[in-house]
Amino acid sequence: MSGIHPKQLGIGIFLMVTFIAVMVVIFMPIFGGGNALNYLDNLYNSISKGSAYYIPKVEHLVEEHGSQQVTLNLKMADSIAAQAAEPLFARLGATTAVQGNTLMVNGDLEAIFASCLEDAESAYRNRGDELEARYGGSPRATLHSWWLALNAMEKDFNRQKLFAAAQLTHTVQAKTVECAYNYYGIEAQAIKDRWATVLFSLLFYVLYTVWYGYGIMYTFEGLGFSLSAH
């Protein structure tokens, strides 16, 4: 450790003070009632939503699989979950019955998936009123019931050794229901429409990181600390 170096210490203190000042601004609610992190989080969510639209591709997979009459015994977490999922299948004309936590379904698999994809499409487009009109509950609750039902369907198909149907069920669950649930309420945006903001945020992140690093370096150098190899 050597003596104090006023010039380096001054630069280090200036960099750290301005770094903290900018951080305070970042966390202030000046972006439509939220802070800069909220704003960027919403921005990147809206951009990623535009690239997470797999419904047409999954619809094609369902059509390729074709019609298949299935008999399912869906083991749900409890009787409440089973009763909540029953209207999803009853609406499309499948025969259903609930016994405890087991939902029994007899119907056409293509019709089941078509109804599920219709609900996922409504949610992805933020048309929650359509889901409320179909089932009477909240859109997120409907999607959650679909997710649980599809999870139980995949397990039952594997038990029946209907592996192609099980794989397709997993695809419908992961590529449509999960995406629709996660992005519900978010408006999709194309990155080409917001490229300037995205570029600025990425460049600022790099600059801000370097800013902090130089602030620490100059502060310690100014205080007389140095790294040396012996």
Secondary structure as GFF3:
##gff-version 3
##sequence-region A 1 230
A	DSSP	alpha_helix	6	26	.	.	.	ID=ss1
A	DSSP	alpha_helix	36	50	.	.	.	ID=ss2
A	DSSP	alpha_helix	55	65	.	.	.	ID=ss3
A	DSSP	beta_strand	69	75	.	.	.	ID=ss4
A	DSSP	alpha_helix	79	90	.	.	.	ID=ss5
A	DSSP	beta_strand	95	99	.	.	.	ID=ss6
A	DSSP	beta_strand	102	108	.	.	.	ID=ss7
A	DSSP	alpha_helix	109	124	.	.	.	ID=ss8
A	DSSP	alpha_helix	128	135	.	.	.	ID=ss9
A	DSSP	alpha_helix	139	159	.	.	.	ID=ss10
A	DSSP	alpha_helix	163	172	.	.	.	ID=ss11
A	DSSP	pi_helix	173	177	.	.	.	ID=ss12
A	DSSP	alpha_helix	178	183	.	.	.	ID=ss13
A	DSSP	three_ten_helix	191	193	.	.	.	ID=ss14
A	DSSP	alpha_helix	195	222	.	.	.	ID=ss15
###
